[in-house]
Amino acid sequence: MFVINTERLELKPMDRSFIDSTHRYASDKEANRYMLNLPNDSIKETEEFLLNCEHHWKHYSKDEFELEFAIIYSSKHVGGLSFTKKADEDLVEVGWILDRAFWHQGIAFEAAYSAISYFSETFQVNHFMAHCDSQNQASYLLMEKLGMKRISVSGGRLNKKARETTSEYLYRLDVS
C-alpha cells in the first residue's frame, strides 16, 4: 500500500474506516445523478464497496490493479479517486467523486493530476482514460483541464437512478 501526498491533499488507501464519510457522498442522489453505479441505497452497499476496496489493495500488482483512494483535505475525507488497470491493457481508467460540500475548490483536479503523475512515474503507465455522462459538464471540463482529449461519444448510457439513457464521453490522456 502507498499514500500520495500533494500540496493540500493526502490520497490514502480506501478502507472501512471511511464508511460514514464515504456513505455521505455515495448516497447523495443529487450529487450522483450522472453516475453509473451510484447512489448507494444503503450503508450495507457502501460497506460492501469498501470491503472490495480493501481486497483490491491487498492483491494489486503493477500490471493489474483496481485501487481506490480516499481524498483527505484539511484532515477530512472528502471524496474518492480510482485507478484501474487490466492485465492485458496498457491503459489506466481514472475516476473521481467528491462530497458536494467540497466541489469547485480544485480538489478533484489536484488529486487526479498528482495521482496520474505518480502512476506514470512509479508504474510506468503512459495512457489514461476517463468517461462521464455527456451532461456532466463539471467532469468533462475537469478531464479537459487534465489535458485529456475527447475520443468518442456513444449512446446507451443508463445511470443507476436514471429513467432514460444518455450519451457518454470517453477521454484519453497520453503522457510521455
N, CA, C and O of each residue as an XYZ file, in Angstrom:
704
protein
N       0.846     -1.183      0.000
C       0.000      0.000      0.000
C       0.886      1.240      0.000
O       2.028      1.217      0.461
N       0.331      2.310     -0.525
C       1.091      3.546     -0.588
C       0.134      4.730     -0.481
O      -1.070      4.608     -0.708
N       0.705      5.872     -0.129
C      -0.035      7.124      0.020
C       0.586      8.132     -0.940
O       1.803      8.156     -1.126
N      -0.252      8.956     -1.544
C       0.220     10.027     -2.421
C      -0.115     11.346     -1.738
O      -1.270     11.599     -1.393
N       0.902     12.189     -1.544
C       0.693     13.494     -0.920
C       0.834     14.597     -1.956
O       1.709     14.547     -2.820
N      -0.035     15.588     -1.857
C       0.032     16.762     -2.719
C       0.179     17.976     -1.815
O       0.334     17.840     -0.602
N       0.130     19.150     -2.402
C       0.256     20.368     -1.610
C      -0.832     20.460     -0.534
O      -0.553     20.850      0.600
N      -2.071     20.101     -0.891
C      -3.186     20.222      0.058
C      -3.812     18.900      0.459
O      -4.603     18.855      1.401
N      -3.475     17.822     -0.238
C      -4.223     16.577     -0.090
C      -3.344     15.412      0.321
O      -2.128     15.415      0.131
N      -4.007     14.415      0.893
C      -3.404     13.114      1.127
C      -4.336     12.094      0.481
O      -5.532     12.066      0.772
N      -3.788     11.265     -0.387
C      -4.561     10.215     -1.056
C      -4.167      8.899     -0.408
O      -3.061      8.397     -0.607
N      -5.098      8.344      0.378
C      -4.825      7.150      1.181
C      -5.642      5.970      0.677
O      -6.718      6.162      0.110
N      -5.146      4.752      0.876
C      -5.944      3.584      0.502
C      -7.314      3.606      1.183
O      -7.418      3.806      2.393
N      -8.346      3.399      0.393
C      -9.720      3.398      0.895
C      -9.962      2.120      1.687
O      -9.591      1.027      1.258
N     -10.595      2.275      2.858
C     -10.946      1.111      3.675
C     -12.191      1.423      4.498
O     -12.773      2.502      4.381
N     -12.589      0.467      5.329
C     -13.834      0.603      6.092
C     -13.809      1.712      7.133
O     -14.864      2.102      7.634
N     -12.643      2.225      7.469
C     -12.600      3.330      8.433
C     -13.276      4.584      7.871
O     -13.596      5.509      8.618
N     -13.489      4.610      6.563
C     -14.124      5.755      5.904
C     -15.604      5.513      5.605
O     -16.167      6.173      4.731
N     -16.234      4.590      6.306
C     -17.602      4.198      5.934
C     -18.596      5.353      6.022
O     -19.390      5.546      5.101
N     -18.571      6.121      7.103
C     -19.563      7.196      7.253
C     -19.364      8.297      6.217
O     -20.324      8.751      5.593
N     -18.127      8.722      6.038
C     -17.863      9.794      5.075
C     -18.086      9.320      3.638
O     -18.568     10.083      2.800
N     -17.740      8.071      3.354
C     -17.998      7.534      2.012
C     -19.496      7.461      1.753
O     -19.971      7.846      0.685
N     -20.231      6.967      2.733
C     -21.676      6.830      2.529
C     -22.348      8.195      2.353
O     -23.329      8.315      1.619
N     -21.822      9.218      3.024
C     -22.409     10.556      2.887
C     -22.407     10.990      1.420
O     -23.436     11.434      0.910
N     -21.266     10.868      0.733
C     -21.260     11.303     -0.675
C     -21.765     10.227     -1.629
O     -22.311     10.553     -2.682
N     -21.595      8.954     -1.284
C     -22.022      7.882     -2.196
C     -23.532      7.691     -2.221
O     -24.061      7.092     -3.157
N     -24.232      8.190     -1.212
C     -25.692      8.047     -1.170
C     -26.423      9.332     -1.562
O     -27.654      9.364     -1.568
N     -25.689     10.378     -1.886
C     -26.273     11.669     -2.255
C     -26.875     11.563     -3.666
O     -26.153     11.531     -4.663
N     -28.191     11.509     -3.724
C     -28.880     11.296     -5.006
C     -28.607     12.409     -6.016
O     -28.373     12.134     -7.193
N     -28.634     13.640     -5.572
C     -28.411     14.761     -6.485
C     -26.968     14.776     -6.997
O     -26.732     14.975     -8.189
N     -26.018     14.568     -6.105
C     -24.604     14.602     -6.494
C     -24.240     13.460     -7.432
O     -23.276     13.564     -8.191
N     -24.999     12.374     -7.389
C     -24.678     11.181     -8.177
C     -25.621     10.948     -9.352
O     -25.675      9.840     -9.886
N     -26.350     11.955     -9.756
C     -27.332     11.762    -10.823
C     -26.695     11.356    -12.150
O     -27.375     10.797    -13.011
N     -25.398     11.629    -12.329
C     -24.716     11.269    -13.574
C     -23.841     10.022    -13.442
O     -23.055      9.721    -14.341
N     -23.968      9.301    -12.339
C     -23.079      8.163    -12.079
C     -23.719      6.840    -12.493
O     -24.923      6.639    -12.331
N     -22.895      5.946    -13.029
C     -23.376      4.630    -13.461
C     -23.774      3.735    -12.292
O     -24.801      3.060    -12.355
N     -22.972      3.721    -11.224
C     -23.170      2.766    -10.133
C     -23.579      3.398     -8.812
O     -23.623      2.713     -7.791
N     -23.873      4.661     -8.813
C     -24.289      5.371     -7.599
C     -25.583      6.106     -7.902
O     -25.897      6.320     -9.073
N     -26.334      6.495     -6.905
C     -26.027      6.489     -5.476
C     -26.253      5.124     -4.832
O     -27.018      4.293     -5.320
N     -25.555      4.931     -3.716
C     -25.789      3.727     -2.925
C     -27.114      3.872     -2.197
O     -27.475      4.956     -1.737
N     -27.828      2.766     -2.100
C     -29.141      2.784     -1.458
C     -29.082      2.491      0.030
O     -30.038      2.775      0.752
N     -27.968      1.923      0.506
C     -27.876      1.552      1.925
C     -26.431      1.606      2.390
O     -25.501      1.563      1.585
N     -26.257      1.701      3.696
C     -24.917      1.670      4.286
C     -24.262      0.320      4.017
O     -23.039      0.232      3.902
N     -25.071     -0.726      3.919
C     -24.542     -2.069      3.615
C     -23.881     -2.078      2.233
O     -22.818     -2.671      2.053
N     -24.507     -1.429      1.275
C     -23.937     -1.342     -0.071
C     -22.590     -0.607     -0.038
O     -21.646     -0.998     -0.724
N     -22.515      0.455      0.762
C     -21.261      1.193      0.909
C     -20.206      0.328      1.585
O     -19.041      0.345      1.186
N     -20.601     -0.422      2.598
C     -19.657     -1.301      3.291
C     -19.112     -2.377      2.344
O     -17.920     -2.685      2.379
N     -19.961     -2.940      1.513
C     -19.513     -3.945      0.537
C     -18.494     -3.343     -0.434
O     -17.506     -3.987     -0.788
N     -18.743     -2.114     -0.857
C     -17.791     -1.419     -1.721
C     -16.437     -1.278     -1.018
O     -15.393     -1.528     -1.619
N     -16.459     -0.876      0.254
C     -15.212     -0.670      0.991
C     -14.474     -1.981      1.245
O     -13.243     -2.013      1.213
N     -15.202     -3.049      1.495
C     -14.571     -4.373      1.632
C     -13.871     -4.759      0.331
O     -12.768     -5.306      0.346
N     -14.513     -4.472     -0.775
C     -13.925     -4.728     -2.088
C     -12.655     -3.892     -2.283
O     -11.663     -4.379     -2.825
N     -12.693     -2.640     -1.840
C     -11.506     -1.778     -1.925
C     -10.346     -2.389     -1.146
O      -9.218     -2.443     -1.638
N     -10.630     -2.849      0.073
C      -9.585     -3.453      0.902
C      -8.989     -4.677      0.211
O      -7.773     -4.868      0.216
N      -9.840     -5.497     -0.378
C      -9.372     -6.688     -1.096
C      -8.434     -6.296     -2.242
O      -7.372     -6.894     -2.414
N      -8.832     -5.296     -3.016
C      -8.015     -4.880     -4.157
C      -6.672     -4.304     -3.715
O      -5.660     -4.502     -4.387
N      -6.658     -3.592     -2.589
C      -5.389     -3.054     -2.092
C      -4.453     -4.175     -1.648
O      -3.235     -4.035     -1.763
N      -4.983     -5.255     -1.157
C      -4.141     -6.377     -0.704
C      -3.600     -7.205     -1.864
O      -2.604     -7.912     -1.704
N      -4.235     -7.129     -3.019
C      -3.895     -8.041     -4.117
C      -3.520     -7.342     -5.427
O      -3.695     -7.918     -6.501
N      -3.016     -6.132     -5.357
C      -2.684     -5.447     -6.606
C      -1.252     -5.752     -7.047
O      -0.406     -6.134     -6.237
N      -1.001     -5.578     -8.331
C       0.354     -5.646     -8.884
C       0.509     -4.466     -9.838
O      -0.466     -3.778    -10.141
N       1.710     -4.237    -10.301
C       1.925     -3.135    -11.247
C       1.227     -3.379    -12.577
O       0.951     -2.435    -13.318
N       0.941     -4.637    -12.883
C       0.312     -4.978    -14.160
C      -1.206     -4.972    -14.116
O      -1.863     -4.806    -15.144
N      -1.765     -5.154    -12.922
C      -3.221     -5.227    -12.796
C      -3.626     -4.692    -11.430
O      -3.137     -5.147    -10.396
N      -4.531     -3.713    -11.447
C      -4.972     -3.143    -10.172
C      -6.320     -2.456    -10.322
O      -6.733     -2.061    -11.412
N      -6.975     -2.332     -9.199
C      -8.216     -1.569     -9.067
C      -8.124     -0.891     -7.711
O      -8.595     -1.421     -6.705
N      -7.508      0.291     -7.695
C      -7.167      0.965     -6.449
C      -8.041      2.190     -6.237
O      -8.177      3.042     -7.115
N      -8.621      2.255     -5.067
C      -9.479      3.377     -4.683
C      -8.787      4.124     -3.549
O      -8.409      3.538     -2.534
N      -8.631      5.428     -3.744
C      -8.016      6.284     -2.733
C      -9.080      7.128     -2.041
O     -10.034      7.587     -2.669
N      -8.901      7.324     -0.742
C      -9.680      8.313     -0.006
C      -8.959      9.646     -0.188
O      -7.753      9.738      0.038
N      -9.691     10.667     -0.591
C      -9.114     12.005     -0.736
C      -9.290     12.717      0.601
O     -10.413     12.948      1.049
N      -8.162     13.064      1.234
C      -8.177     13.733      2.530
C      -7.773     15.190      2.314
O      -6.716     15.478      1.753
N      -8.634     16.103      2.769
C      -8.406     17.539      2.635
C      -8.679     18.177      3.993
O      -9.755     17.986      4.561
N      -7.724     18.927      4.514
C      -7.866     19.541      5.844
C      -8.296     18.502      6.880
O      -9.191     18.750      7.688
N      -7.657     17.356      6.846
C      -7.900     16.235      7.777
C      -9.287     15.614      7.651
O      -9.701     14.857      8.529
N     -10.016     15.919      6.573
C     -11.352     15.351      6.362
C     -11.364     14.501      5.101
O     -10.732     14.839      4.100
N     -12.091     13.394      5.164
C     -12.290     12.566      3.973
C     -13.387     13.222      3.144
O     -14.533     13.314      3.585
N     -13.036     13.680      1.937
C     -13.966     14.465      1.127
C     -14.336     13.814     -0.197
O     -15.172     14.340     -0.933
N     -13.716     12.661     -0.514
C     -14.035     12.025     -1.784
C     -13.180     10.817     -2.064
O     -12.404     10.362     -1.224
N     -13.346     10.304     -3.282
C     -12.603      9.122     -3.702
C     -12.010      9.307     -5.086
O     -12.528     10.061     -5.909
N     -10.916      8.604     -5.323
C     -10.218      8.632     -6.601
C      -9.863      7.194     -6.943
O      -9.264      6.494     -6.127
N     -10.227      6.747     -8.141
C      -9.959      5.351     -8.512
C      -9.034      5.272     -9.717
O      -9.090      6.100    -10.626
N      -8.177      4.247     -9.699
C      -7.267      3.935    -10.797
C      -7.375      2.445    -11.059
O      -7.117      1.633    -10.171
N      -7.760      2.080    -12.285
C      -7.995      0.679    -12.639
C      -7.214      0.314    -13.895
O      -7.269      1.017    -14.904
N      -6.483     -0.802    -13.816
C      -5.738     -1.305    -14.974
C      -5.945     -2.807    -15.081
O      -5.766     -3.545    -14.112
N      -6.324     -3.244    -16.267
C      -6.441     -4.680    -16.545
C      -5.096     -5.195    -17.039
O      -4.327     -4.455    -17.653
N      -4.817     -6.468    -16.766
C      -3.505     -7.054    -17.077
C      -3.162     -6.990    -18.556
O      -1.992     -6.831    -18.905
N      -4.132     -7.108    -19.416
C      -3.858     -7.164    -20.854
C      -3.950     -5.800    -21.543
O      -3.971     -5.731    -22.772
N      -4.003     -4.725    -20.770
C      -4.120     -3.387    -21.347
C      -2.998     -2.489    -20.849
O      -2.473     -2.695    -19.755
N      -2.632     -1.499    -21.642
C      -1.621     -0.528    -21.212
C      -2.275      0.807    -20.848
O      -1.636      1.858    -20.896
N      -3.525      0.748    -20.494
C      -4.358      1.916    -20.250
C      -4.912      1.855    -18.830
O      -5.341      0.794    -18.376
N      -4.907      2.983    -18.130
C      -5.465      3.064    -16.783
C      -6.714      3.933    -16.820
O      -6.695      5.048    -17.342
N      -7.793      3.410    -16.261
C      -9.028      4.187    -16.148
C      -8.999      4.965    -14.841
O      -8.667      4.423    -13.787
N      -9.348      6.236    -14.924
C      -9.343      7.138    -13.777
C     -10.776      7.577    -13.493
O     -11.544      7.842    -14.418
N     -11.131      7.653    -12.222
C     -12.448      8.150    -11.839
C     -12.366      8.898    -10.520
O     -11.429      8.697     -9.746
N     -13.337      9.754    -10.262
C     -13.336     10.524     -9.023
C     -14.754     10.843     -8.612
O     -15.691     10.809     -9.410
N     -14.875     11.153     -7.338
C     -16.138     11.596     -6.758
C     -15.801     12.449     -5.543
O     -14.870     12.146     -4.798
N     -16.564     13.516     -5.352
C     -16.355     14.386     -4.195
C     -17.663     14.619     -3.469
O     -18.735     14.664     -4.072
N     -17.551     14.766     -2.165
C     -18.663     15.241     -1.355
C     -19.054     16.615     -1.913
O     -18.188     17.450     -2.177
N     -20.329     16.841     -2.087
C     -20.809     18.075     -2.712
C     -20.324     19.338     -1.999
O     -20.161     20.379     -2.635
N     -20.095     19.259     -0.695
C     -19.628     20.423      0.068
C     -18.225     20.870     -0.354
O     -17.788     21.963      0.006
N     -17.523     20.029     -1.113
C     -16.145     20.334     -1.494
C     -15.964     20.520     -3.001
O     -14.836     20.531     -3.493
N     -17.052     20.663     -3.724
C     -16.973     20.932     -5.152
C     -16.396     22.331     -5.398
O     -16.456     23.190     -4.519
N     -15.844     22.556     -6.574
C     -15.381     23.867     -7.059
C     -14.249     24.453     -6.214
O     -14.153     25.670     -6.053
N     -13.394     23.578     -5.674
C     -12.238     24.041     -4.907
C     -10.925     23.506     -5.482
O      -9.867     23.675     -4.876
N     -10.990     22.865     -6.644
C      -9.791     22.334     -7.272
C      -9.288     21.031     -6.673
O      -8.191     20.580     -7.002
N     -10.070     20.428     -5.805
C      -9.640     19.211     -5.109
C      -9.558     18.028     -6.063
O      -8.555     17.314     -6.070
N     -10.581     17.809     -6.858
C     -10.571     16.669     -7.788
C      -9.439     16.817     -8.799
O      -8.771     15.836     -9.124
N      -9.217     18.023     -9.299
C      -8.117     18.245    -10.244
C      -6.774     17.934     -9.593
O      -5.956     17.212    -10.162
N      -6.550     18.475     -8.411
C      -5.274     18.261     -7.717
C      -5.039     16.778     -7.439
O      -3.933     16.272     -7.628
N      -6.079     16.091     -6.993
C      -5.957     14.656     -6.701
C      -5.649     13.872     -7.975
O      -4.711     13.075     -8.004
N      -6.434     14.094     -9.023
C      -6.252     13.339    -10.267
C      -4.913     13.660    -10.927
O      -4.209     12.751    -11.366
N      -4.559     14.925    -11.000
C      -3.300     15.333    -11.628
C      -2.106     14.699    -10.921
O      -1.208     14.157    -11.565
N      -2.102     14.772     -9.592
C      -0.986     14.223     -8.815
C      -0.912     12.710     -8.928
O       0.177     12.146     -9.041
N      -2.059     12.052     -8.898
C      -2.069     10.589     -8.998
C      -1.663     10.128    -10.401
O      -0.954      9.130    -10.538
N      -2.097     10.832    -11.431
C      -1.665     10.496    -12.793
C      -0.142     10.604    -12.888
O       0.507      9.727    -13.457
N       0.422     11.668    -12.339
C       1.883     11.826    -12.341
C       2.554     10.689    -11.587
O       3.554     10.138    -12.049
N       2.009     10.335    -10.428
C       2.568      9.255     -9.615
C       2.535      7.923    -10.372
O       3.542      7.217    -10.436
N       1.394      7.590    -10.935
C       1.263      6.316    -11.652
C       2.147      6.290    -12.898
O       2.700      5.246    -13.245
N       2.279      7.412    -13.560
C       3.138      7.484    -14.739
C       4.592      7.205    -14.356
O       5.281      6.443    -15.034
N       5.050      7.819    -13.277
C       6.439      7.653    -12.843
C       6.684      6.300    -12.179
O       7.673      5.634    -12.487
N       5.808      5.891    -11.285
C       6.036      4.699    -10.469
C       5.643      3.408    -11.167
O       6.328      2.394    -11.030
N       4.553      3.437    -11.908
C       4.041      2.231    -12.563
C       4.364      2.203    -14.061
O       3.997      1.256    -14.757
N       5.046      3.235    -14.552
C       5.392      3.362    -15.971
C       4.152      3.238    -16.865
O       4.180      2.580    -17.905
N       3.081      3.880    -16.439
C       1.840      3.917    -17.209
C       1.797      5.255    -17.942
O       1.999      6.305    -17.332
N       1.537      5.219    -19.234
C       1.532      6.449    -20.024
C       0.199      6.761    -20.686
O       0.070      7.782    -21.361
N      -0.790      5.903    -20.504
C      -2.081      6.102    -21.155
C      -3.188      6.027    -20.101
O      -3.305      5.046    -19.368
N      -3.985      7.077    -20.047
C      -5.063      7.169    -19.068
C      -6.361      7.488    -19.791
O      -6.357      8.161    -20.822
N      -7.467      7.006    -19.250
C      -8.768      7.317    -19.832
C      -9.769      7.564    -18.713
O      -9.606      7.103    -17.583
N     -10.797      8.298    -19.064
C     -11.901      8.563    -18.143
C     -13.162      8.716    -18.983
O     -13.100      9.091    -20.154
N     -14.287      8.426    -18.381
C     -15.555      8.589    -19.092
C     -16.558      9.253    -18.164
O     -16.424      9.205    -16.942
N     -17.557      9.868    -18.763
C     -18.604     10.510    -17.972
C     -19.865     10.661    -18.814
O     -19.834     10.572    -20.041
N     -20.951     10.889    -18.132
C     -22.208     11.224    -18.780
C     -21.998     12.527    -19.551
O     -21.356     13.448    -19.045
N     -22.521     12.610    -20.745
C     -22.338     13.806    -21.573
C     -22.967     15.054    -20.954
O     -22.635     16.171    -21.349
N     -23.866     14.877    -19.996
C     -24.486     16.016    -19.322
C     -23.682     16.480    -18.106
O     -24.009     17.503    -17.505
N     -22.637     15.737    -17.742
C     -21.848     16.063    -16.554
C     -20.717     17.019    -16.936
O     -19.563     16.621    -17.090
N     -21.081     18.273    -17.081
C     -20.138     19.285    -17.546
C     -18.934     19.418    -16.618
O     -17.810     19.568    -17.096
N     -19.140     19.367    -15.317
C     -18.021     19.509    -14.382
C     -16.975     18.421    -14.611
O     -15.776     18.695    -14.569
N     -17.420     17.197    -14.850
C     -16.462     16.109    -15.068
C     -15.726     16.248    -16.389
O     -14.504     16.104    -16.426
N     -16.435     16.524    -17.469
C     -15.705     16.590    -18.736
C     -14.817     17.824    -18.822
O     -13.790     17.790    -19.500
N     -15.184     18.913    -18.153
C     -14.285     20.068    -18.117
C     -13.028     19.755    -17.302
O     -11.937     20.216    -17.636
N     -13.185     18.972    -16.234
C     -12.026     18.549    -15.449
C     -11.111     17.652    -16.287
O      -9.888     17.788    -16.236
N     -11.696     16.750    -17.046
C     -10.892     15.884    -17.922
C     -10.086     16.732    -18.904
O      -8.907     16.465    -19.141
N     -10.715     17.735    -19.462
C     -10.022     18.612    -20.407
C      -8.930     19.418    -19.710
O      -7.861     19.632    -20.281
N      -9.188     19.866    -18.487
C      -8.177     20.599    -17.719
C      -6.967     19.713    -17.425
O      -5.837     20.199    -17.359
N      -7.207     18.419    -17.248
C      -6.116     17.462    -17.025
C      -5.310     17.201    -18.299
O      -4.274     16.539    -18.251
N      -5.777     17.715    -19.431
C      -5.093     17.507    -20.703
C      -5.663     16.357    -21.510
O      -5.120     16.003    -22.556
N      -6.754     15.771    -21.035
C      -7.384     14.663    -21.755
C      -8.111     15.192    -22.986
O      -8.607     16.319    -23.004
N      -8.161     14.356    -24.004
C      -8.868     14.690    -25.245
C     -10.062     13.763    -25.409
O      -9.968     12.560    -25.168
N     -11.184     14.337    -25.820
C     -12.372     13.518    -26.076
C     -12.123     12.680    -27.322
O     -11.802     13.207    -28.388
N     -12.278     11.363    -27.171
C     -12.016     10.482    -28.313
C     -13.274      9.802    -28.837
O     -13.277      9.267    -29.946
N     -14.347      9.820    -28.042
C     -15.582      9.235    -28.573
C     -16.796      9.710    -27.792
O     -16.709     10.149    -26.645
N     -17.914      9.602    -28.461
C     -19.225      9.839    -27.865
C     -20.060      8.620    -28.227
O     -20.150      8.248    -29.397
N     -20.665      8.007    -27.234
C     -21.504      6.836    -27.511
C     -22.832      6.991    -26.787
O     -22.925      7.702    -25.787
N     -23.836      6.335    -27.288
C     -25.157      6.377    -26.676
C     -25.397      5.163    -25.808
O     -24.542      4.286    -25.685
N     -26.560      5.126    -25.214
C     -26.964      3.951    -24.453
C     -26.505      3.903    -23.015
O     -26.598      2.852    -22.381
N     -26.013      5.003    -22.480
C     -25.587      5.025    -21.081
C     -26.827      5.128    -20.200
O     -27.658      6.016    -20.388
N     -26.947      4.216    -19.243
C     -28.062      4.249    -18.301
C     -27.499      4.352    -16.892
O     -26.990      3.377    -16.340
N     -27.596      5.533    -16.322
C     -27.118      5.752    -14.964
C     -28.029      5.046    -13.972
O     -29.184      4.758    -14.285
N     -27.520      4.768    -12.784
C     -28.212      3.914    -11.820
C     -29.646      4.358    -11.534
O     -30.551      3.524    -11.508
N     -29.863      5.623    -11.326
C     -31.206      6.103    -10.968
C     -31.931      6.777    -12.128
O     -32.971      7.406    -11.932
N     -31.391      6.648    -13.322
C     -31.989      7.315    -14.482
C     -33.151      6.517    -15.052
O     -33.224      5.296    -14.914
N     -34.051      7.238    -15.693
C     -35.177      6.603    -16.385
C     -34.929      6.511    -17.881
O     -35.575      5.734    -18.584
N     -33.986      7.314    -18.358
C     -33.686      7.343    -19.788
C     -32.182      7.210    -20.005
O     -31.378      7.573    -19.146
N     -31.827      6.687    -21.158
C     -30.409      6.596    -21.493
C     -29.895      7.955    -21.956
O     -30.655      8.801    -22.427
N     -28.597      8.139    -21.810
C     -27.928      9.358    -22.263
C     -26.705      8.950    -23.080
O     -26.482      7.771    -23.354
N     -25.934      9.935    -23.453
C     -24.673      9.688    -24.152
C     -23.528      9.702    -23.147
O     -23.635     10.255    -22.053
N     -22.429      9.076    -23.557
C     -21.236      9.029    -22.712
C     -20.050      9.559    -23.492
O     -19.877      9.240    -24.668
N     -19.225     10.379    -22.827
C     -17.984     10.862    -23.410
C     -16.841      9.994    -22.903
O     -16.806      9.623    -21.729
N     -15.921      9.676    -23.778
C     -14.704      8.962    -23.416
C     -13.526      9.879    -23.715
O     -13.402     10.415    -24.816
N     -12.662     10.051    -22.714
C     -11.487     10.904    -22.832
C     -10.226     10.078    -22.648
O     -10.237      9.040    -21.987
N      -9.132     10.556    -23.247
C      -7.851      9.854    -23.146
C      -6.725     10.867    -22.971
O      -6.759     11.970    -23.517
N      -5.731     10.458    -22.195
C      -4.521     11.255    -21.986
C      -3.320     10.355    -22.222
O      -3.218      9.278    -21.635
N      -2.418     10.796    -23.078
C      -1.165     10.083    -23.319
C      -0.029     10.962    -22.806
O       0.156     12.086    -23.274
N       0.727     10.446    -21.845
C       1.866     11.183    -21.293
C       3.148     10.476    -21.701
O       3.167      9.259    -21.886
N       4.214     11.245    -21.839
C       5.484     10.622    -22.228
C       6.596     11.006    -21.288
O       7.733     10.571    -21.466
